[in-house]
Amino acid sequence: MFLQNMHFVKHAFSCDEDTELAEEPDQRRLCAPALLIRHEKNRVLVLLVSLLVLLCGFLCVLLIHTVVPLFAAIILVFLVYRSFDMFLRILEHTPPA
């Protein structure tokens, strides 16, 4: 059922220079995912580091018996990730030099 439209999907989302989509500048930006892949790798790396910080905050709760380090870790992780994500979004929307 889904394989009948495979030719249409392959043609509609191809990045060949011969297609009509490759001639439009907006579509060419969509066909070059290398920048986005690099940014997604950076986002995943920041999320993994954030998870480690949250785990350290949770260990502090277990060892010190106070929730202040965990709350501080939650706020710190949220603010750092949001600012990093905003920075990457700005980089994604600026044209390459």
DSSP file (Angstrom, degrees, kcal/mol; ACC not computed):
  #  RESIDUE AA STRUCTURE BP1 BP2  ACC     N-H-->O    O-->H-N    N-H-->O    O-->H-N    TCO  KAPPA ALPHA  PHI   PSI    X-CA   Y-CA   Z-CA
    1    1 A M              0   0    0      0, 0.0     3,-0.4     0, 0.0     4,-0.3   0.000 360.0 360.0 360.0 -48.5    0.0    0.0    0.0
    2    2 A F    >   +     0   0    0      1,-0.2     3,-0.7     2,-0.1     4,-0.0   0.741 360.0  66.4 -80.3 -22.8    2.7    2.5    0.9
    3    3 A L  G >  S+     0   0    0      1,-0.2     3,-1.1     2,-0.2     4,-0.3   0.690  85.7  71.5 -74.2 -16.7    5.2    1.1   -1.6
    4    4 A Q  G 3  S+     0   0    0     -3,-0.4     3,-0.4     1,-0.2    -1,-0.2   0.866 101.6  43.4 -64.9 -35.0    3.0    2.3   -4.5
    5    5 A N  G <> S+     0   0    0     -3,-0.7     4,-2.4    -4,-0.3    -1,-0.2   0.256  82.8 103.8 -93.9  11.6    3.9    5.9   -3.8
    6    6 A M  H <> S+     0   0    0     -3,-1.1     4,-2.7     1,-0.2    -1,-0.2   0.877  79.1  52.7 -63.1 -38.0    7.6    5.2   -3.3
    7    7 A H  H  > S+     0   0    0     -3,-0.4     4,-2.3    -4,-0.3    -1,-0.2   0.910 109.8  49.0 -64.3 -40.7    8.5    6.7   -6.7
    8    8 A F  H  > S+     0   0    0     -4,-0.2     4,-2.9     2,-0.2    -2,-0.2   0.927 113.2  46.2 -63.1 -45.0    6.6    9.9   -5.9
    9    9 A V  H  X S+     0   0    0     -4,-2.4     4,-1.9     1,-0.2    -2,-0.2   0.908 112.7  50.3 -64.8 -41.5    8.3   10.2   -2.5
   10   10 A K  H  < S+     0   0    0     -4,-2.7    -1,-0.2    -5,-0.2    -2,-0.2   0.896 116.3  41.6 -64.0 -39.8   11.7    9.5   -4.1
   11   11 A H  H >< S+     0   0    0     -4,-2.3     3,-0.8    -5,-0.2    -2,-0.2   0.882 113.8  51.9 -74.8 -38.6   11.1   12.1   -6.8
   12   12 A A  H 3< S+     0   0    0     -4,-2.9    -2,-0.2     1,-0.2    -1,-0.2   0.826 119.0  33.8 -70.8 -31.4    9.6   14.7   -4.5
   13   13 A F  T 3< S+     0   0    0     -4,-1.9    -1,-0.2    -5,-0.2    -2,-0.2   0.154  87.9 123.1-112.6  19.2   12.4   14.7   -1.9
   14   14 A S    <   -     0   0    0     -3,-0.8     7,-0.1    -4,-0.2    -3,-0.0  -0.468  51.6-149.5 -79.7 154.7   15.4   14.1   -4.1
   15   15 A C        +     0   0    0     -2,-0.1    -1,-0.1    16,-0.1    -4,-0.1  -0.010  45.9 139.6-112.5  26.8   18.3   16.5   -4.1
   16   16 A D    >   -     0   0    0      1,-0.1     3,-0.7     2,-0.0     6,-0.3  -0.366  59.1-128.3 -69.9 152.5   19.4   16.0   -7.7
   17   17 A E  T 3  S+     0   0    0      1,-0.2    -1,-0.1     4,-0.1    -2,-0.0   0.695 105.0  63.3 -73.1 -19.2   20.5   19.0   -9.6
   18   18 A D  T 3  S+     0   0    0      4,-0.1    -1,-0.2     3,-0.0     2,-0.0   0.678  85.7  90.4 -81.1 -17.1   18.1   18.0  -12.5
   19   19 A T  S <  S-     0   0    0     -3,-0.7     4,-0.4     1,-0.1     3,-0.3  -0.324  83.0-121.7 -79.6 162.7   14.9   18.3  -10.4
   20   20 A E  S >> S+     0   0    0      1,-0.2     3,-0.8     2,-0.2     4,-0.6   0.787 108.6  63.7 -71.8 -27.5   12.9   21.5  -10.2
   21   21 A L  G >4 S+     0   0    0      1,-0.2     3,-0.6     2,-0.2     6,-0.2   0.833  95.4  58.4 -67.1 -31.5   13.3   21.5   -6.4
   22   22 A A  G 34 S+     0   0    0     -6,-0.3    -1,-0.2    -3,-0.3    -2,-0.2   0.702  96.8  62.8 -73.9 -17.4   17.1   22.0   -6.6
   23   23 A E  G <4 S+     0   0    0     -3,-0.8    -1,-0.2    -4,-0.4    -2,-0.2   0.766  87.1  81.3 -79.2 -24.4   16.7   25.2   -8.6
   24   24 A E  S <X S-     0   0    0     -3,-0.6     4,-1.7    -4,-0.6     5,-0.2  -0.652  77.9-138.9 -82.6 136.2   14.9   27.0   -5.8
   25   25 A P  H  > S+     0   0    0      0, 0.0     4,-1.5     0, 0.0    -1,-0.1   0.850 100.6  53.6 -66.3 -33.5   17.2   28.5   -3.1
   26   26 A D  H  > S+     0   0    0      1,-0.2     4,-1.2     2,-0.2     5,-0.1   0.896 109.6  48.0 -67.2 -38.5   15.0   27.5   -0.2
   27   27 A Q  H  > S+     0   0    0     -6,-0.2     4,-1.3     1,-0.2    -1,-0.2   0.830 106.6  56.8 -72.0 -31.4   14.8   23.9   -1.3
   28   28 A R  H  < S+     0   0    0     -4,-1.7     4,-0.5     1,-0.2    -1,-0.2   0.875 103.5  54.0 -67.1 -35.1   18.6   23.7   -1.8
   29   29 A R  H >< S+     0   0    0     -4,-1.5     3,-0.7     1,-0.2    -1,-0.2   0.863 107.6  51.0 -64.8 -33.6   19.0   24.7    1.8
   30   30 A L  H 3< S+     0   0    0     -4,-1.2    -1,-0.2     1,-0.2    -2,-0.2   0.783 105.5  56.8 -72.3 -25.6   16.8   21.8    2.8
   31   31 A C  T 3< S+     0   0    0     -4,-1.3    -1,-0.2     1,-0.2    -2,-0.2   0.521  94.1  70.7 -84.4  -4.4   18.9   19.4    0.7
   32   32 A A    X   +     0   0    0     -3,-0.7     3,-0.6    -4,-0.5     4,-0.4  -0.729  54.7 160.8-111.2  81.9   22.1   20.3    2.5
   33   33 A P  T 3>  +     0   0    0      0, 0.0     4,-2.8     0, 0.0     5,-0.2   0.386  45.5  98.4 -85.9   6.7   21.6   18.7    6.0
   34   34 A A  H 3> S+     0   0    0      1,-0.2     4,-2.0     2,-0.2     5,-0.1   0.903  85.5  46.8 -62.8 -40.4   25.3   18.6    7.0
   35   35 A L  H <> S+     0   0    0     -3,-0.6     4,-2.1     2,-0.2    -1,-0.2   0.916 113.9  47.9 -65.9 -42.7   25.0   21.7    9.1
   36   36 A L  H  > S+     0   0    0     -4,-0.4     4,-2.5     1,-0.2    -2,-0.2   0.885 109.7  52.7 -66.3 -38.0   21.8   20.5   10.7
   37   37 A I  H  X S+     0   0    0     -4,-2.8     4,-2.1     2,-0.2    -1,-0.2   0.912 109.1  49.8 -64.1 -41.1   23.3   17.1   11.5
   38   38 A R  H  X S+     0   0    0     -4,-2.0     4,-1.9    -5,-0.2    -1,-0.2   0.906 112.1  47.8 -64.1 -40.4   26.3   18.8   13.1
   39   39 A H  H  X S+     0   0    0     -4,-2.1     4,-2.3     1,-0.2    -2,-0.2   0.874 109.9  52.4 -68.1 -36.4   24.0   21.0   15.2
   40   40 A E  H  X S+     0   0    0     -4,-2.5     4,-2.4     2,-0.2    -1,-0.2   0.880 107.5  52.3 -67.4 -36.1   21.9   18.0   16.2
   41   41 A K  H  X S+     0   0    0     -4,-2.1     4,-2.2     2,-0.2    -1,-0.2   0.906 110.0  49.0 -63.9 -40.3   25.0   16.1   17.3
   42   42 A N  H  X S+     0   0    0     -4,-1.9     4,-2.3     2,-0.2    -2,-0.2   0.894 110.0  51.4 -65.6 -39.2   26.0   19.1   19.5
   43   43 A R  H  X S+     0   0    0     -4,-2.3     4,-2.4     2,-0.2    -2,-0.2   0.915 110.1  48.7 -63.3 -42.6   22.5   19.2   21.0
   44   44 A V  H  X S+     0   0    0     -4,-2.4     4,-2.3     2,-0.2    -2,-0.2   0.899 110.5  51.6 -64.4 -39.8   22.6   15.5   21.9
   45   45 A L  H  X S+     0   0    0     -4,-2.2     4,-2.2     2,-0.2    -2,-0.2   0.914 110.7  47.6 -62.5 -43.0   26.0   16.1   23.4
   46   46 A V  H  X S+     0   0    0     -4,-2.3     4,-2.3     1,-0.2    -2,-0.2   0.879 110.8  52.3 -66.3 -37.3   24.7   18.9   25.6
   47   47 A L  H  X S+     0   0    0     -4,-2.4     4,-2.1     2,-0.2    -2,-0.2   0.885 108.9  50.0 -65.7 -37.6   21.7   16.9   26.6
   48   48 A L  H  X S+     0   0    0     -4,-2.3     4,-2.0     2,-0.2    -2,-0.2   0.911 111.6  47.5 -66.6 -41.5   24.0   14.0   27.7
   49   49 A V  H  X S+     0   0    0     -4,-2.2     4,-2.1     1,-0.2    -2,-0.2   0.889 110.9  52.9 -64.9 -37.8   26.1   16.4   29.7
   50   50 A S  H  X S+     0   0    0     -4,-2.3     4,-2.3     1,-0.2    -2,-0.2   0.884 106.6  52.4 -64.3 -38.2   22.9   17.8   31.2
   51   51 A L  H  X S+     0   0    0     -4,-2.1     4,-2.3     1,-0.2    -1,-0.2   0.899 108.2  50.9 -64.3 -39.6   21.8   14.4   32.2
   52   52 A L  H  X S+     0   0    0     -4,-2.0     4,-2.2     2,-0.2    -2,-0.2   0.894 109.4  50.5 -63.6 -39.3   25.1   13.8   33.9
   53   53 A V  H  X S+     0   0    0     -4,-2.1     4,-2.2     2,-0.2    -2,-0.2   0.908 110.8  49.2 -64.9 -41.1   24.7   17.1   35.8
   54   54 A L  H  X S+     0   0    0     -4,-2.3     4,-2.2     2,-0.2    -2,-0.2   0.882 109.7  51.5 -66.0 -37.6   21.2   16.0   36.9
   55   55 A L  H  X S+     0   0    0     -4,-2.3     4,-2.4     2,-0.2    -1,-0.2   0.892 108.8  50.9 -65.3 -38.5   22.4   12.7   38.0
   56   56 A C  H  X S+     0   0    0     -4,-2.2     4,-2.0     2,-0.2    -2,-0.2   0.897 109.6  50.9 -64.4 -39.4   25.1   14.4   40.1
   57   57 A G  H  X S+     0   0    0     -4,-2.2     4,-1.5     2,-0.2    13,-0.3   0.892 110.1  49.5 -63.0 -39.3   22.4   16.6   41.6
   58   58 A F  H  X S+     0   0    0     -4,-2.2     4,-1.9     2,-0.2    -2,-0.2   0.883 108.8  52.3 -68.2 -37.5   20.3   13.5   42.5
   59   59 A L  H  X S+     0   0    0     -4,-2.4     4,-2.6     1,-0.2     5,-0.3   0.874 106.2  54.5 -64.5 -36.0   23.4   11.8   44.1
   60   60 A C  H  X>S+     0   0    0     -4,-2.0     4,-2.8     1,-0.2     5,-0.6   0.877 105.5  53.3 -64.0 -35.7   23.8   14.9   46.2
   61   61 A V  H  X5S+     0   0    0     -4,-1.5     4,-1.1     1,-0.2    -2,-0.2   0.919 112.5  44.3 -63.0 -42.4   20.2   14.5   47.3
   62   62 A L  H  <5S+     0   0    0     -4,-1.9    -2,-0.2     2,-0.1    -1,-0.2   0.881 122.8  35.4 -70.6 -37.3   21.0   10.9   48.4
   63   63 A L  H  <5S+     0   0    0     -4,-2.6    -2,-0.2    -5,-0.1    -3,-0.2   0.891 129.1  29.6 -85.9 -41.0   24.3   11.7   50.1
   64   64 A I  H  <5S-     0   0    0     -4,-2.8    -3,-0.2    -5,-0.3    -2,-0.1   0.651  95.0-133.2 -95.9 -17.3   23.7   15.1   51.6
   65   65 A H     << +     0   0    0     -4,-1.1     2,-0.3    -5,-0.6    -4,-0.2   0.863  68.1 109.2  64.9  39.4   20.0   14.7   52.2
   66   66 A T        -     0   0    0     -6,-0.5     4,-0.3    -5,-0.1    -1,-0.2  -0.991  59.7-149.5-139.6 149.1   19.1   18.1   50.8
   67   67 A V  S  > S+     0   0    0     -2,-0.3     4,-2.4     1,-0.2     5,-0.2   0.436  75.4  95.0 -98.0   0.2   17.3   19.0   47.6
   68   68 A V  H  > S+     0   0    0      1,-0.2     4,-2.5     2,-0.2     5,-0.2   0.915  84.6  49.0 -61.4 -45.1   19.0   22.4   47.0
   69   69 A P  H  > S+     0   0    0      0, 0.0     4,-2.4     0, 0.0    -1,-0.2   0.884 111.5  50.7 -63.2 -34.4   21.7   20.9   44.7
   70   70 A L  H  > S+     0   0    0    -13,-0.3     4,-2.4    -4,-0.3    -2,-0.2   0.928 111.5  46.6 -68.2 -43.0   19.1   19.1   42.6
   71   71 A F  H  X S+     0   0    0     -4,-2.4     4,-2.4     2,-0.2     5,-0.2   0.907 113.2  49.7 -63.2 -41.0   17.0   22.3   42.2
   72   72 A A  H  X S+     0   0    0     -4,-2.5     4,-2.6    -5,-0.2    -2,-0.2   0.899 111.3  49.4 -63.9 -39.7   20.1   24.2   41.3
   73   73 A A  H  X S+     0   0    0     -4,-2.4     4,-2.8    -5,-0.2     5,-0.2   0.898 110.1  50.8 -66.2 -40.1   21.1   21.5   38.8
   74   74 A I  H  X S+     0   0    0     -4,-2.4     4,-2.2     2,-0.2    -2,-0.2   0.940 114.3  43.0 -63.1 -46.9   17.6   21.6   37.2
   75   75 A I  H  X S+     0   0    0     -4,-2.4     4,-2.5     2,-0.2     5,-0.2   0.916 115.8  48.9 -65.9 -43.0   17.6   25.4   36.8
   76   76 A L  H  X S+     0   0    0     -4,-2.6     4,-2.5    -5,-0.2     5,-0.3   0.926 112.3  47.7 -62.8 -45.7   21.2   25.4   35.6
   77   77 A V  H  X S+     0   0    0     -4,-2.8     4,-2.5     1,-0.2     5,-0.2   0.918 112.7  49.3 -63.1 -43.5   20.6   22.7   33.0
   78   78 A F  H  X S+     0   0    0     -4,-2.2     4,-2.3    -5,-0.2     5,-0.2   0.942 114.4  43.7 -62.2 -48.0   17.4   24.4   31.8
   79   79 A L  H  X S+     0   0    0     -4,-2.5     4,-2.1     1,-0.2    -2,-0.2   0.899 115.2  47.9 -67.0 -40.5   19.0   27.8   31.3
   80   80 A V  H  X S+     0   0    0     -4,-2.5     4,-2.4    -5,-0.2    -1,-0.2   0.923 113.7  46.8 -67.4 -43.1   22.2   26.5   29.7
   81   81 A Y  H  X S+     0   0    0     -4,-2.5     4,-2.8    -5,-0.3     5,-0.2   0.916 112.0  50.0 -67.4 -40.5   20.3   24.3   27.3
   82   82 A R  H  X S+     0   0    0     -4,-2.3     4,-2.2    -5,-0.2    -1,-0.2   0.910 113.3  45.8 -63.9 -41.1   17.8   27.0   26.3
   83   83 A S  H  X S+     0   0    0     -4,-2.1     4,-2.1     2,-0.2    -1,-0.2   0.900 114.4  48.2 -68.8 -38.8   20.6   29.5   25.6
   84   84 A F  H  X S+     0   0    0     -4,-2.4     4,-2.2     2,-0.2    -2,-0.2   0.899 112.0  49.7 -66.3 -40.3   22.7   26.9   23.7
   85   85 A D  H  X S+     0   0    0     -4,-2.8     4,-2.3     2,-0.2    -2,-0.2   0.892 110.3  50.1 -65.2 -40.2   19.6   25.9   21.6
   86   86 A M  H  X S+     0   0    0     -4,-2.2     4,-2.0    -5,-0.2    -1,-0.2   0.900 109.6  51.8 -64.7 -39.9   18.9   29.6   20.9
   87   87 A F  H  X S+     0   0    0     -4,-2.1     4,-1.9     1,-0.2    -2,-0.2   0.916 111.1  47.0 -61.4 -44.1   22.5   30.1   19.8
   88   88 A L  H  X S+     0   0    0     -4,-2.2     4,-2.1     1,-0.2    -2,-0.2   0.864 109.3  54.0 -68.7 -34.8   22.3   27.1   17.4
   89   89 A R  H  X S+     0   0    0     -4,-2.3     4,-1.5     2,-0.2    -1,-0.2   0.887 107.8  50.5 -65.8 -37.2   19.0   28.3   16.0
   90   90 A I  H  X S+     0   0    0     -4,-2.0     4,-0.9     1,-0.2    -2,-0.2   0.911 110.8  49.3 -64.4 -41.6   20.6   31.6   15.2
   91   91 A L  H  < S+     0   0    0     -4,-1.9     3,-0.3     1,-0.2    -2,-0.2   0.860 108.4  53.7 -65.5 -34.9   23.5   29.8   13.5
   92   92 A E  H  < S+     0   0    0     -4,-2.1    -1,-0.2     1,-0.2    -2,-0.2   0.834 110.1  46.8 -68.6 -31.1   21.1   27.7   11.4
   93   93 A H  H  < S+     0   0    0     -4,-1.5    -1,-0.2    -5,-0.1    -2,-0.2   0.578  92.9  89.1 -91.4  -9.6   19.2   30.7   10.1
   94   94 A T  S  < S-     0   0    0     -4,-0.9     3,-0.1    -3,-0.3    -4,-0.0  -0.721  84.1-116.6 -85.7 137.7   22.2   32.8    9.1
   95   95 A P        -     0   0    0      0, 0.0    -2,-0.1     0, 0.0     2,-0.1  -0.426  34.1-102.3 -71.4 147.6   23.5   32.1    5.6
   96   96 A P              0   0    0      0, 0.0    -5,-0.0     0, 0.0     0, 0.0  -0.372 360.0 360.0 -68.1 149.3   26.9   30.7    5.2
   97   97 A A              0   0    0     -3,-0.1    -3,-0.0    -2,-0.1     0, 0.0   0.458 360.0 360.0 -80.6 360.0   29.7   33.1    4.2
